[in-house]
Structure formats: C-alpha cells, structure tokens
C-alpha cells in the first residue's frame, strides 16, 4: 500500500486521547491570526518528517524548530497556504507533494490559529532553505516522533502563568511548544504501526 493510502487509512476521527487545543487563555478577547503548516512526511520504507530551524532574528518563535508554514493570505485556504509556505521556505514544489488531509487547528501563545496539513513528499529532495527565514532543516523518523515515550511533558513560566508544553528531543534538536503539540495531536489521530 502506498504511503499516502496508509496515512489516510490510519487517520481516525476518534483520537486515542484528547487532542491538545493550544492557548485558550482569554481566547474570546484575542484577534487570532489564521495560519497553516505543512507536515511533510517522506515517502520511504521508514518515513521521516521534515522540520526547519527558524533563524534567530525572526519576530516570533526565533531559533525554534518548526514545520514550514505561516499566515494564510486572503483568498487562500489552509492547504494552499501550507503548500505556498513549504515552497517559499524549503523549495518544496507542489508537483512532488500529495496532500493527505488536515488536522484540527491549534492555538499558539502568539495568537496564531494553525491548521496542520499532512503531505507526503518524495524522499531525498534537494531542499533549498530560505536564506532569511530558515537556518537549517532536518528529517526525524515519523515513528520516533509519534512514540508517546518521546513526547515529554514540561512546564514554564510565560507571561506570568505556568504553562504546560511538550518537548521531543531528536539528536541535538529540541522540538517543543506548538510544533511538539501538533506532533502529539498527530500521534493521537494516526493509528500508525
């Protein structure tokens, strides 16, 4: 079975545990910014997930590990925005990408409401990081990211409140915050073996 078909068949409507909703503090009073990210899964025997490292000078989430993504422009839906951003940030062309589906939106502490889009890409693409946005990129094994044993619960003081978050350590990379939460949600929706 092709990877795209396996992923589609593995996505369940009823997650194995409650999905993380993100920052609900003062949700009614916030002006949420719609955004989308691509979860690029490589089509190989042991699939991986492509993640970026944001440049240190970025206005939000500087230096953090993230999926390629950003704001949804007027006239775009989440899928179109995720594909556009993946092309801008890593040079992933729409012709080498097959969309599997979307996950539930996730709210960040920086007032974005992010729709994750799952896509399968060809392995070993010659990725070209955007020089002003992406410092680096790497591929982590999908199975490792989805394993609850690797999804560590932490908490930190932020804006005067103790806020829980998830952290996943892959080699020297620290995946945390919204990106880790989106991975946790993916693991709860994907019945993967």
Beta strands, then each sheet from edge to edge (+ up, - down):
strand 1: 33-43
strand 2: 48-54
strand 3: 65-66
strand 4: 68-71
strand 5: 97-102
strand 6: 106-107
strand 7: 112-122
strand 8: 134-141
strand 9: 152-158
strand 10: 161-170
strand 11: 173-176
sheet 1: 3+ 2- 1+ 4-
sheet 2: 3+ 2- 1+ 7+ 5-
sheet 3: 3+ 2- 1+ 7+ 6-
sheet 4: 3+ 2- 8+
sheet 5: 9+ 10- 11+
end
